[in-house]
Amino acid sequence: MIKITFPDGSIREYESGVTGLQIAESISPALARDVVSCSVNGETVELNRPILKNATIALYKFSDEEGKYTFWHTSAHLLAEALQELYPGIQFGFGPAVENGFFYDVMPADGQTISENDFSKIEAKMLELAKKNEPVVRKEVSKENALTEFKADGQVYKCEHIDQDLEDGTITTYTQGKFTDLCRGPHLVSTGLIKAVKIMSVAGAFWRGDAKREQMIRIYGITFPKKKMLEEYLTLLEEAKKRDHRKIGKEMELFMFSERVGKGLPIWLPKGTQLRLGLQEMLRGLLRPYDYQEVITPGIGGKNLYVTSGHYDHYGKDAFQPIHTPEEDEEYMLKPMNCPHHCEIYSRKPRSYKDLPLRIAEFGTVFRYEKSGELHGLTRVRTFTQDDAHIFVRPDQVKAEFKAVIDIILKVFKTFNFENYEAQISLRDPKDTEKYIGSDEIWEESENAIREACQEMRLNAHEEIGEAAFYGPKLDFMVKDALGRRWQLGTIQVDYNLPERFELEYTGEDNKKHRPVMIHRAPFGSLERFVAVLIEHTAGKFPLWLTPEQCVVLPISDKFNGYAENVRHELQILGIRCETDSRSEKIGRKIRDNEMKHTPYLLIVGEKEAAEGKVSVRRQGEGDKGVMSISEFGQFILAEVAKEKANLL
């Protein structure tokens, strides 16, 4: 008999060789019907994998993240199986599960194409195969046998993967029906659980992500255990399209992109700039009690600055390449990070233990080279502005300062009604320490400081191995928007390494030199991504204090354009952001168009309003609010803004 420990700490005894599915059946038939995979001693495995010794176990349903991964991983294989039948001679690359579904990179045989016109037949074939409820069989194979098998099938990309990436004794395959794939798993026990299929899109993808290699076809899909779940997901997608920040940003005239300026380089228009300034003003107000000092640093830096920091070694190949000046051997780089500049600010003069914590903040614009295919609106760009700060502390101050930053981030989330979020402690991968800098002792100390701070703040944080920055562990905040999508926004990082590399010091109470610890933090993450998430979370309906255009004056005909302009001017003097819509359009059209722009207040003016010095007020989503004088409306809107700001924190 072996002992199985469950997540709640309870223990049951089973015969050695028991499977996750049998354990689920012993608990309840309903659970056994819903469970799709399980975790044994922290490793997610198939439900039919025998458990031979004492272990901890967690059972996953489709509703669990791990369950979805297993479900969609098998679905990727089901897609490949369908493609193998529909397109003889097709070559397969990689086919993983992703956050929403899965994809498979394929290379059709000469003369074959795959387009949107083929989606329905691929879906039908996948469902046909799923109904057969084919078992998914795991097999351990030698490297020699794997090469022999995939060469016999003519799979050149699989053979290259085996030859270059895999080691003997670590290779497994999974087979369902007539399809076999290289894979570590985990998978469903059989394909019958897959009841609903949707092929979402096709795109180009270079083999191994290398632009010098051949371009394959990437087919995206998603599956569910119930048809109703697919219908609900497609409805959610339609709502997401309506909330797309690129669409709303264009309608509200917030930002634009220009091919001549360059890919991934956003241009902030006047209204978008006002939105950014409003966010910066809000954060500055929030930080006042925390004693931050704001700085401005250059957008470029000498190459040696980033060699010293380690950024060049770790990001140099993926960054914009060095800028060569007319002077021999003089090289600069576009700034990829603000932290090396802030280290230089710290080191400009001697520091005492009494000077710490030293909190240096900057809305710093940085530059990162992202591949063209990965650019996406404001969420993935080549230049962005971080609400960055670096806090230099004594080792005994790390935890308290870390907790203070957690407090700031939670206040930001509360301000914007981000109520659904997760905290993730991102740790280094102990099996691959070469990609990190710093000693084991420093990493252990840093990771424990984050764990303790989270516990004391009663922040329920889960841990992710291998997600740390190269210089230290971090606490990342994943926010779910109104549609339930996850976004990484706020981040806090503990760094013992950069102070070491820059030889930063302070004089302690013992009159000896000591090394400070550096805390990196960005509550928004970046203004670009934060604005994108905020647009989609609110559907562009910002709070009145933040919205770039608080009201618009709508003359009912050209005859009243002069009065409308006077109204706008008087409101602008009061500090109210106001525009005039003087187009030669009917008033109904003007109202509809400005409601599409999510302008909170519409001020309609005609003959009566002009004669009496008044405006007819409409509130977005609420309708008519009556007639007011210009000064009455001005005081009314200023009072609403003041009330919102008073309730921000």
N, C-alpha and C positions, 0 to 999 in steps of 0.2 A: 504494500500500500504506500501511496505517496500523499503528501499534504499539499493542498492547493489553497493559497491565500488570495482572497478577493479584495477589491479596492476599499471596502469598508472595514477591512481588518479581520473579517470572519475567516475561519479555516474549515475546510471539509476534506475528508479522506476519500481517495479514489484508487483504483487499481492502476499500477504503472502501465503506461501505454494509452491511457485515456486521452480522448481528443477534446478540443474546445467545443465541438458540436455536441458531444455526449455530455459534457458538463452543462451546457445550456439546456439540454433535454432534461437533465436531472433537476433543474430549477423550475422550468415550466415549458410546456409545449409551445406557448405563444412566443416566448423568448427564442426558442429554437427556430421558429419560423422567420423571425426578424433578424437574427444575428447573421453577420456576413463575414466577420473575421475576428481574430482575438490577438491579444498581446500576451506573450509568455516571457516573463522576466524582462519586460521592457521592449521586446522585439515583436513587431506585428507579423503574424504567420497565418497560414490557412487553418480553417476549422478542423480539417482532417489530419493535421500534423500530430503524431503521437507525443505525449508528454511523459518522459521517462523517469523524472525525479522531482523532488519538491520544487514548487514554483509559485510565483505570483502570477495572477491572470486578470485580464480585463476583457470583457466581451463587447464587441462593437456592432452597433446597428448602422444602417445607412445614414441615420441622422447624425452620427458621430463623424468628425473629420477623418479619423483613421478608417472608418467604414466606407466613407465616400471614396477615399483613395483606393482601397481594395476593389470596390465596385467598378470604378472608372478605369483602373489598371486592367482588369479583365476585359472591360469593354473595348479598350484599345486593341487587345488581341482579337476580340471578336470582329472589330473593323478590319483588321489585317486578314483574318480568315475569309471575310466576305470579299475583300479586294482580290485575294488569291484566286477565288473562284470566278470572279467577274472579269479579271484582267490577267490572263495567263502570261507568265514571264515577268510579272511585276517584281521590282526589287524593293526590299525593305531596309529602312534606316533605323531610327529610334522611335518609340511610341509610348511615352509616359502619360500618367495621370497628371492633370494640372488643377488649378484651384476650382475651375468650373468645367469639369469634363475631362477631355483627353485629346491627344492628337497623335497622328502617325505620319512620319516623313517617308515618302515613297517615290520611286522612280519608275513610271510606267515603261513598258517595252516600246520599241520604235513603232511609231504609227498610232499609239494609244494616247488619249487625252482624258483628263478628269476635270469636269467643270460643274457648276451649279446645276446644270441640266441632268447630271447623273446622281444627284443627292437621293432622289426618291427610290431609285433602284438599289442603291447601296443600303439605304435604311431597310428596304423590304428584305434584302438578302440577310442582313444582320438579324432581323426578327425571325426569319425562317430558320436560321442556324440556332438562335437562342431557344426556340421552341423544342429543339431536339434535346435540350438539357444535357449537352455534352459534358462529361467530367473533365476537369482541368487537372492534368497529371504532371507532377513535379518529378524531375529526374536529375541526378548528379552525373556529370559526364566529364571525361578527361578533355584536355585541350586538343589532343590529337583527334579524338573521336568527334568533337564539336566541329573542327575544321573539315573533317571528312564529310560529315553530314551536311553542312551548309554549302560546301563546294559541290556536292552532288545535286543540291537544289539550285545551284547557280546563283547563290546569294553573295555577291561580291562585297557588299557593304558589311554584312554580318561577318564575313571572313576577315575583313580588315579590322573590324572591332575585336574579334577574337585574337588575332595575331598581335595587335598593338596594345590592347588595354587589359586583357584578361590573363590571369595566372592559373596554372594547373592546380587543381584541388579546390578551386573557388567557383567553378562554372556549373550553372544549373540551367535546364531548359524546362519549358512548360508546353504541354501539348493538349490541344482540344480538337477533336475531329481530325482533319487532315493537316492542321496547321501547327507548326512547332516554332517556338521563338526562344532566343536567349533571354533569360530574365532571372532576377533575384527574387521576384515576387514582392509581396504576397498576392494571392488571387482568391477568387471565389472557388468553392468546391466544384461548382458546375455553372453553366451559363444560363440555366433556366430562370434565375432570379431577375434577369434583364427583360423587362416587359415593355419599355418605351424607349425609342431611339430617335435622335434628331441630329443630322449632320448640319453643322452650323456654318462652316465656311471653308474655303480653300485659299492657300497663300503660298508664296515661294519661300523656300528655306534652303540655305546653303548647307551642304553636308558638313557636319561637325561645326557649323557656324562660321566656316572659313570662306570668305568672299572669293578666294582663289580656287575653291573647289566647285564641283558641279552643283547646279541648283535643282533641288528636289521639290516635290509638291507636298505641302503640309496640309493634312485634312483634319479639321477640328470637329469634334462631336460631343454629345452629352447623352447620358442614358439615366433611366430611373427605374425603380422597382414597381412603380404604378403609373398608369397613363395620366391620372389626375395630377400627379406631381410634375409631369412634363408640361401639362397645360398651364399650371400655375407658374412654372418657370418662364414659359414663353410670354405670359401676361406681364410678368415682372420685367422681362427684357423690353417689352414695348414701353413700359413706364420709364425704364432706364434711358431709352432713346429720347423720350420727351425731356428728360433731365440732363442729357448729355451737356457737359460744360462747354464743349466746343460750339454746340448749337446755340445755347443760351448766351454764351459770351459774345457771339456774333450779333444776336438779336439785341442785346443790351449795350453793344458797342464798348466792350470792356477791353478786348485785346485782339491782336491779329498776328498773322504770320506772313512773311514775304519770301518767295523763292530767291529774289535778288539779295535780300539781307542774309538769308541762309536758313537751312533746315534746322528746326529745333531751337530757333532764337526768337522768343516771343517779344512782340512790341506792345507795350501797355498804352492804350489810348487814354484820353483825358478822364473818362469815367472809371476805367480800370485803375488808373493811377490814383484817383480819389479813394477807391476801395482799398488799395494797398496802404495808402497813407492812414486811412481810418484804422486798419488793423495794427499798423505800427504805433499809432497814437494810443490805442487800447493797451497794447503790450507794455509800452513805456510807462503808462499809468499804473499797471499792475506791478511793475518791477520797482517802483519808487521806494516802497518800504523795505526792499531787499538790498539796497545800497549797491546797485550796479553802476559802473562807469562806462559810458558809451564812447567808442572810438570809430575811426574810419581808416582803413588800410588800403593800399594800392591793389588794383586788379591784376597786377603781374608781380612776379618775384624772381630773383636770381635762381637759376637752376640749383645751385648748391644749397639754397634754403630748403628745398624739397628733398635733396639727397640727404641732408642732415636729419630731416624729420622722418625719413623712410618712405614718404609718399611716392618718390620717384621710382624706387625699387618695386613697390607694390602696385602702383597705378600708372607708371610711365608709359607702358605700351598702350594703355587704353585712354591716355590723356591726349589733349592737343600737344603737338610736338613742339620742342623748344624754338624760341624766336632768336634768330641770330642777328646781332647788331653789326654795324660797320667795323667795330673794334674786334680785333682778333681774339678768339676764344671767349668772347662775352656772350652768354646765353641767358635768356629769360624764359619764364613759362607763364602762361595764363594761370591765374590762381585757382587750384583745384580745392583748396581747403583754407580756412581762415586761421586755423590753430597755429601754424608756424609763425605767422605774423604776430600773433598775440604772445607767443613765447618770447619773441624779440622785445615786445613792449615790457614784459615782466623783467627781462634781463638788463634793461637800460640803466638801472641804478641798483645799489645794494638794498636788500630787503631784510626786514626783521620779522621775528615771529609775531610782533605786535601789528604788522601790516596785513596779516592774513586772518581771514580769507580776503583775497583780492579778486574782485569780480569784474571781468572785462567783457563788455557786450558790443555787438556790432550787427547791423543789418548788412551782412557782407555778401556781395555777389561773387559767385564762383563759376568755374567753367569745367565741364566734364564732356569728353567725347563719347557720345552714345551712337551706336550703329543706326543707320537710317531706318531700318525695319523695326527698331525698338522705340522710336519716337512716337509720342501719343499726346496731342494737345498740350496742356500744362502739366500733366502728370509725369511725363518723361521728356525732358528738354536738355539742351546742351549748355544752357546758362540759367542759373536760378539764384535767388537771394535767400540765404538762411537767416533766421532770427537767432543768430549764433551767440554763444557766450562761453568763456572759459574761466573757470574758477580755480584759483591756486590756493591750496589749503595745506595745513599741517596734517600729518597722518591721523592725529586724534580728532580732526574736524571733518573727516570724510563723510561719516555716516550722517551727522547732523545736517551738513550741507546738501547731501544727496536727498535727504527727506524734505528739505526746503524746496528743492527743485521739483520733486514729485508734487508737492503742494501747488506750485505754480502751474504745472501742466494740468492738474485736475481742475483748477480754477478756469483755465482757458477752455477746457472741454465743457464745463458747466455754463460758461458764457454763451457758447454756441449750441447748447442743447445736444452735445454728443454724449448721450447717456449710456450707450452700449459700446463698451470698449474692453479690450483685453490687455493685460500687461505681460510682456515676454522678457525673461532674463536670457540674453543671448550670450552663450558661453563659447569658449574655444573648443576645438575638436582635439581631445588628448591623443588621438591616434595620428594626427597630422599637425604636429607642433611647428613644423618648418615654416609654415606661412604666417606665423605670428612672431612678434618680437618680445623679449623680456623673459625673465626666469620663471620657473614653475612656482617659486615662492610668491613672487609678485602677482602672478595670475590667481593663485589660490586666495591671497589676501584680498584682491580686488573683487573676486566673485563672491566671497563671503560677506564683504561689506554691502554689496547690493542685496544679497539675500536677507541680511539682518534689517536693512532699511525698509524693505518691502514688508517684512513681518511686523515691524514696529508701526508702520503706516496702515496695517491691516489690508494690504494690497495683495489680492490673490493672483500671484504671478506664476506662470508655468515656464519651464526651462527648455531651451532649444540648444542642442549641441551643434557647434560649428557655425553659428551665426554671429559670433563676436567680430568686432573690428580687429584689424591686424595688430593694433596697439593696446587693446584692452576690451574687457567685457562691457556690456551695455544693457540698459533697460529700455525696451521699445514699447510704444503704445500703439496697439492696433485698434482703430476706430471702425465701428460698423455704422454705415450711413442709413438713411431712411429706407433704402432698399435691401439692407442686410449685407452689403458688400464690405469687405475688410480693406482698410487702408492703413499703412504705417504713417503716423504723423509724429508725435513727440518722441524724443529720444534723449537719454542721459547716459554718459559713458564715463567710466573711471579709468584713468590713465596714469600709470606710474612710469611709463616708458619715455614719453616725449620730454618730461623734465630731465630725465637721465641723458637723453641724446643731445639736448640743448645745454646741459650742465647748469641747470637752474638751481639756485641756492637761496637760503635765508639763514640768518643768524638766530640761533635758538636761545632760550633762557640760560643755557649752559655756556653761552658765548662761543659755541662751536657751529660749524657750517652743517646744514641739513638740506635734504632734498624735498621740495614740496610735491604734493600730489595734484594732478590736474583733473578737473571734472569738465567734460564737454556737455553742453546741453542746448537743445533747440525745441521749445514747446510747440511751435508750428511745424517744425521740420524744414520746410521751405515755403516761402510765400506762394510760389507757383502751385505746388501740389495742394497746399491748404486751401487756396482760393478755388481750385478745381473741385475738391471734395465738398467745400462749403456750398458752391453753386449747385452741385448735384444733390446734396443733402436737403437744401432748402428749395430746390427747383427755381433758384434765382430770386426768391422772395426774402431778401435780407431784412434784418431789423432796421427800423427807421434811422437810428443813429449812424448806421454803417452804409446804407444804400447810397450809391453815388448820385442818384437823381431823386431827391425827396418829393418833388412835385413838378408838374408841368402845366403851363397855362395854355388852354385850348380856346382860341377865338372862334366863334361860330361862323364868321366870314372874314374876308380880307379887310373889311371896313374897320374891324376892331383889333387889327394887328398892333397898332400903335399903343392902344390901352393895355393889351396883353404884355407888350414889352415893358411898359411902365410898371406893371404888377411884378414881373420877373425882377426888374431892377431893384424895387423896394424890398422884395424878399431877400435878394442877394445881399443887400446892405445889412439886413438882420442876421446874416450868417446862415441862411437857408439855401440849400442847393436846388436851384430851380432852372428849368428850361422853358422855351416857348415853342409850340408847334404851330407855325404860321403857314403851313402848306395850304394850298387851295383845294382842300378836300372837305367833304361833308363831315359834320361834327360826329356822327356815328362812327365813321371810319377812323377819325382821330382817336376817339375813345377806345375802340377795339385795338388799334395799333399800339397805343401807349399802355394798355393793360397787358398786351403781349410782352412789353418791355418791363413789366412788373413795377412800374412807377407807383409808389404808395398813394399819392394824392393827385387827382386830376382837378384842375381849377378851370371851370367853364365860364367864359365871359362873352356877353352880348350887349345889346343896347341898354337893357335895364341895369346890368352890373356896371357898365361904363358910366352911366349917368349918376349912379349912387356911390361909385368908388368901392364896389364890392366884388366878390367872387362867389360862384356857386361851386360847392365842394363835393367831390365824390371820393370815397375811400376804396382802394383796391379790395375787391371781394366783399365789401359791405354796402356799396351803393351810395345813395344821396345822404350827405351830412348837413345839408342846409346852406343858407347864404350867410356870408360873413364879410366884414370889412377887411381890407388888406392887413391892417394892424392886428385885428382880432385873429385872423387866420395865422398870422406870423407868431403871435403869442401862444396860440393853440398848439402849433406844431413844435415850437421850441419847448413847451411844457412837456409834450410827449417824449421828445428826445431826452430831456433832462431826467424824466422818470425812468426811461429805459437805462440810461447810464448809471443812475443811482442804484438800479437793481442788478447791474452787471455782475458784481462780485459779492 
